[in-house]
Structure formats: structure tokens, C-alpha cells
């Protein structure tokens, strides 16, 4: 069972038009090229799931597990990602006997950026991606990259190895913050993992408050620097950086300065 791309994208990038369904030659009015009808999905999955029916696919849609695009004429059209999503669902049902609630939770986790595991054992669950080594100073591209994770408090604790009181303390001191729906992002995961590593040296969350204070001061300085340029460009505050927005470059320079000062202090102190 190969993992699938959980992201949605059923032809939103282009206007609907007449297209030929892959593998069948059927012309579907209003479909985006490269998509297939429900019959085409059935044919694509028939070799692995010979008992699959159109009614079953529609049932899974009614349960909210897959959301095909609808053409102006009302036809369902499915992308390759939809097909792989269905393959994941059907495999989990057939091989692991997962109920729909467990499957729904797994799909929700993958939609929030967790990685699907191979469905080869009963304990297979989506997992938080393994951490990657960051350079001392991030690039502008990395600083401007969108966030990909939305973790529940339980997922954050499990991924970082935190207990509940420690996570509560990190939130109390403003070191991690949940969004309006109670989810934590990539940055919160990085902070939590760093806090766990520092705890091995006797560092408690309350000792980390100066980092929050220093970060807020640096953020204020960055905003003060870039505000004139952003205002001149006519960009409302709070939007994602555009290519002409100096925020990522200024932030990179501030991080570089901070890193150099800390490194110098440790070497010569």
C-alpha cells in the first residue's frame, strides 16, 4: 500500500472544460483534463478491490471521507489523489478492519500534515514527520515557507515526548500557542522538541521565558524596519510576504546577527 498525497486539488487551478476520461475514452462535459468519473474510479480500483461498487464509493462520499469535484452538469469527477485516498480507505477496511471513525481520524491527521504509514500492521497510524537538521541560519525561502502541520495537543506531546504539565507550562509562558481550533503548527513542534532536549540539562519551561521576551523584541524590531517598505508597496499588514516584501530577508539577517553574537559570546566569554 503506497502512501497518497492527502492534499485536495480537484482541478481548482483551471477552468472546467470538456475532457476525456483516462482509461475509458469517455468524454465528460465540464470535467478538468486528467480527472475521471465514478465509473473510471471503479475501473481503476477493480483489480485490487473486485467487490467495490459505485454505491460503496458514493457511501464513502456521503460519510465525508472523499470529496469529488462536481461539474456544472452535476457529474462527479475524481483526481488521482482522490483515487489514492479511496485506495487507502479500502485497504484499511479490508486488511486492518478499521472502522470508519478510525479511518476518518487517520485521514484528518494526514490532511493536517502527518505522514501516512504503510498499512501493513494493525498499529499503523499517520505519524508526525521526522525532524530534519536546520542550518544555523535559515534561507529566505525557508523563512517564507508556509506551515504544513496542524497538531492536536496529544499529537504534539507524543511527537515531542512531552507530558501534559510541561506542555501546559510552555503555553503559560507563551512559548507555544494553539490556533483558534486548538491546533499547534511546525514552529510549536520545534519549540517543544527543543524544550524536551533542554530539560535533560535541568532547564525548565520557566527558564525559557527570556527566549520568548527576546523573540518578541526581535519581532518588534523587524516590524519596525519593514513597515515603511510594506506600506509603500500598498500591502495590508498581516498578509503573506510577496517577493518585494523585505520581511524574510530582514528576518534572516536578524537571525544571522543573533547566531553570530551567541557564537561569539560562547567562544570568547
C-alpha positions as CSV (number, residue, x, y, z in Angstrom):
1,X,0.0,0.0,0.0
2,X,1.7,3.2,-1.1
3,X,1.1,6.5,0.7
4,X,-1.0,9.1,-1.0
5,X,-0.9,12.9,-1.2
6,X,-3.7,13.9,1.2
7,X,-3.9,17.4,-0.3
8,X,-7.0,18.4,-2.2
9,X,-6.8,19.8,-5.7
10,X,-9.6,18.6,-7.9
11,X,-8.9,20.9,-10.8
12,X,-9.2,24.1,-9.0
13,X,-6.3,25.6,-10.9
14,X,-8.1,25.7,-14.2
15,X,-11.5,26.3,-15.7
16,X,-13.8,23.4,-16.3
17,X,-13.9,22.1,-19.8
18,X,-14.7,19.0,-21.9
19,X,-12.1,16.3,-21.2
20,X,-11.5,12.6,-22.0
21,X,-11.6,10.3,-19.0
22,X,-8.3,8.4,-18.6
23,X,-8.5,4.7,-19.5
24,X,-12.1,4.8,-20.9
25,X,-12.1,7.3,-23.7
26,X,-15.4,8.7,-22.3
27,X,-15.8,12.4,-22.9
28,X,-17.1,14.1,-19.7
29,X,-18.5,17.6,-20.3
30,X,-17.3,20.1,-17.8
31,X,-14.5,18.0,-16.4
32,X,-11.0,19.1,-15.9
33,X,-8.4,17.2,-18.0
34,X,-6.8,14.3,-16.2
35,X,-9.8,13.6,-13.9
36,X,-12.1,10.6,-14.2
37,X,-15.8,9.8,-13.5
38,X,-17.0,7.5,-10.8
39,X,-17.1,4.7,-13.3
40,X,-13.4,5.4,-14.1
41,X,-12.6,5.2,-10.4
42,X,-14.3,1.9,-10.2
43,X,-12.3,0.6,-13.1
44,X,-9.0,1.9,-11.7
45,X,-9.6,0.1,-8.4
46,X,-11.3,-3.1,-9.7
47,X,-8.1,-5.2,-9.8
48,X,-7.4,-4.6,-6.1
49,X,-11.0,-4.4,-4.9
50,X,-13.2,-6.6,-7.2
51,X,-16.2,-6.3,-4.9
52,X,-16.2,-2.5,-5.0
53,X,-19.4,-0.9,-6.2
54,X,-20.4,2.6,-7.2
55,X,-22.8,2.6,-4.3
56,X,-19.8,2.0,-1.9
57,X,-17.9,4.9,-3.4
58,X,-21.0,7.1,-3.0
59,X,-21.4,5.9,0.6
60,X,-17.8,6.9,1.4
61,X,-18.5,10.3,-0.2
62,X,-21.7,10.7,2.0
63,X,-19.5,9.9,5.0
64,X,-17.2,12.8,4.1
65,X,-14.2,10.6,3.5
66,X,-13.7,11.6,-0.1
67,X,-14.9,14.8,-1.8
68,X,-15.0,14.6,-5.6
69,X,-15.4,17.7,-7.7
70,X,-18.8,18.4,-9.3
71,X,-19.0,19.7,-12.8
72,X,-21.6,22.3,-13.8
73,X,-23.8,19.4,-15.1
74,X,-23.5,17.7,-11.7
75,X,-21.1,14.9,-12.6
76,X,-18.7,13.7,-10.0
77,X,-15.0,13.8,-11.2
78,X,-12.1,12.4,-9.3
79,X,-8.4,13.2,-9.4
80,X,-5.6,10.8,-8.9
81,X,-5.3,11.9,-5.3
82,X,-8.9,11.0,-4.8
83,X,-8.3,7.5,-6.2
84,X,-5.3,7.0,-3.9
85,X,-7.4,8.3,-0.9
86,X,-10.0,5.7,-1.7
87,X,-7.4,3.0,-2.1
88,X,-6.1,3.9,1.4
89,X,-9.6,3.8,2.9
90,X,-10.5,0.5,1.3
91,X,-7.2,-1.1,2.3
92,X,-7.6,0.0,5.9
93,X,-11.1,-1.6,5.9
94,X,-10.1,-4.8,4.2
95,X,-6.7,-5.5,5.8
96,X,-6.9,-3.8,9.2
97,X,-10.7,-3.9,9.8
98,X,-10.6,-0.2,10.8
99,X,-14.0,1.3,11.4
100,X,-14.9,4.5,9.7
101,X,-14.2,6.6,12.7
102,X,-10.5,5.4,12.9
103,X,-10.2,5.9,9.1
104,X,-11.7,9.4,9.4
105,X,-9.2,10.3,12.2
106,X,-6.3,9.0,10.1
107,X,-7.4,11.0,7.0
108,X,-7.8,14.1,9.2
109,X,-4.3,13.6,10.5
110,X,-2.9,13.3,7.0
111,X,-4.8,16.3,5.9
112,X,-3.1,18.2,8.7
113,X,0.4,17.3,7.5
114,X,1.1,14.0,9.2
115,X,2.7,11.3,7.1
116,X,0.8,8.1,6.2
117,X,2.3,4.9,7.3
118,X,2.3,1.7,5.3
119,X,-0.8,-0.3,6.1
120,X,1.0,-3.5,6.9
121,X,0.2,-3.9,10.7
122,X,-2.7,-3.2,13.0
123,X,-0.8,-0.3,14.7
124,X,-0.2,1.6,11.5
125,X,-1.2,5.3,12.1
126,X,-0.2,8.5,10.4
127,X,2.9,9.9,12.1
128,X,4.5,13.3,12.6
129,X,7.3,13.8,10.1
130,X,10.8,13.1,11.4
131,X,12.7,16.3,12.2
132,X,15.3,17.5,9.8
133,X,18.5,19.2,10.6
134,X,18.2,23.0,10.1
135,X,21.2,25.2,9.1
136,X,22.4,27.7,11.6
137,X,20.8,30.5,9.6
138,X,17.7,29.6,7.5
139,X,17.4,30.8,4.0
140,X,14.9,33.4,2.8
141,X,12.9,30.7,1.1
142,X,12.8,28.6,4.3
143,X,11.7,31.6,6.4
144,X,8.9,32.4,4.0
145,X,7.7,28.8,3.6
146,X,4.1,28.1,4.6
147,X,3.4,26.0,7.7
148,X,2.2,22.4,7.0
149,X,1.3,20.9,10.3
150,X,-1.8,21.3,12.5
151,X,-1.3,19.0,15.5
152,X,-3.6,18.4,18.4
153,X,-2.2,18.8,21.9
154,X,-1.9,15.0,22.2
155,X,-0.1,14.7,18.9
156,X,2.3,17.5,19.9
157,X,3.0,15.8,23.2
158,X,3.6,12.4,21.6
159,X,5.8,13.8,18.8
160,X,8.0,15.9,21.2
161,X,7.9,13.5,24.2
162,X,6.2,16.0,26.4
163,X,4.0,15.3,29.4
164,X,0.8,17.3,29.9
165,X,2.1,19.6,32.7
166,X,5.2,20.6,30.7
167,X,3.0,21.4,27.7
168,X,0.8,23.5,29.9
169,X,3.8,25.3,31.3
170,X,5.1,26.0,27.7
171,X,1.7,27.5,26.9
172,X,1.6,29.5,30.1
173,X,4.9,31.2,29.4
174,X,3.9,31.9,25.8
175,X,6.4,29.5,24.2
176,X,3.8,27.6,22.2
177,X,0.4,28.8,21.1
178,X,-2.5,26.9,19.7
179,X,-4.7,28.4,17.0
180,X,-8.4,29.1,17.3
181,X,-9.2,25.4,16.7
182,X,-6.7,24.2,19.3
183,X,-4.0,23.0,16.8
184,X,-0.2,23.6,17.0
185,X,2.0,24.2,14.0
186,X,5.5,23.3,12.9
187,X,7.1,26.0,15.0
188,X,5.3,24.8,18.1
189,X,6.7,21.3,17.4
190,X,10.2,22.7,17.1
191,X,9.9,24.6,20.4
192,X,8.5,21.6,22.2
193,X,11.3,19.4,21.0
194,X,13.9,21.9,22.0
195,X,12.3,22.2,25.4
196,X,12.5,18.5,25.9
197,X,16.1,18.4,24.9
198,X,17.0,21.2,27.3
199,X,15.1,19.5,30.1
200,X,17.9,16.9,30.1
201,X,20.2,19.7,31.4
202,X,17.8,20.8,34.1
203,X,16.2,23.6,32.1
204,X,12.5,24.1,33.0
205,X,9.9,26.0,30.9
206,X,10.0,28.9,33.3
207,X,13.7,29.3,32.5
208,X,12.8,29.7,28.8
209,X,10.8,32.9,29.3
210,X,13.8,35.1,28.3
211,X,13.7,33.5,24.9
212,X,10.1,34.5,24.4
213,X,10.9,38.0,25.5
214,X,13.9,38.3,23.3
215,X,12.0,36.9,20.3
216,X,9.2,39.4,20.8
217,X,11.7,42.2,20.9
218,X,13.3,41.0,17.7
219,X,9.9,40.6,16.0
220,X,9.1,44.2,17.0
221,X,12.4,45.4,15.5
222,X,11.7,43.5,12.3
223,X,8.2,45.0,12.0
224,X,9.6,48.5,12.6
225,X,12.2,48.0,9.9
226,X,9.8,46.6,7.2
227,X,6.7,48.7,7.9
228,X,7.7,51.6,5.7
229,X,8.5,49.3,2.8
230,X,5.3,47.3,3.1
231,X,3.3,50.5,3.4
232,X,4.9,51.9,0.3
233,X,4.1,48.7,-1.6
234,X,0.4,49.1,-0.6
235,X,0.3,45.7,1.2
236,X,-2.1,45.3,4.1
237,X,-0.3,44.2,7.2
238,X,-0.6,40.5,8.1
239,X,-0.6,39.1,4.6
240,X,1.9,36.5,3.4
241,X,5.2,38.0,2.2
242,X,5.3,38.8,-1.5
243,X,8.6,38.8,-3.5
244,X,9.1,42.5,-2.9
245,X,8.3,42.2,0.8
246,X,11.6,42.6,2.7
247,X,10.4,40.8,5.8
248,X,12.0,37.4,5.1
249,X,15.4,39.0,4.2
250,X,15.4,41.3,7.3
251,X,14.4,38.4,9.5
252,X,17.2,36.2,8.0
253,X,19.7,39.0,8.8
254,X,18.4,39.3,12.3
255,X,18.7,35.6,12.9
256,X,22.2,35.7,11.4
257,X,23.2,38.5,13.8
258,X,21.7,36.7,16.8
259,X,23.5,33.5,15.9
260,X,26.8,35.3,15.4
261,X,26.5,37.1,18.7
262,X,25.7,33.9,20.6
263,X,28.5,32.0,18.9
264,X,31.0,34.8,19.6
265,X,29.9,35.1,23.2
266,X,30.4,31.4,23.8
267,X,33.8,31.4,22.1
268,X,35.2,34.4,23.8
269,X,33.3,34.6,27.1
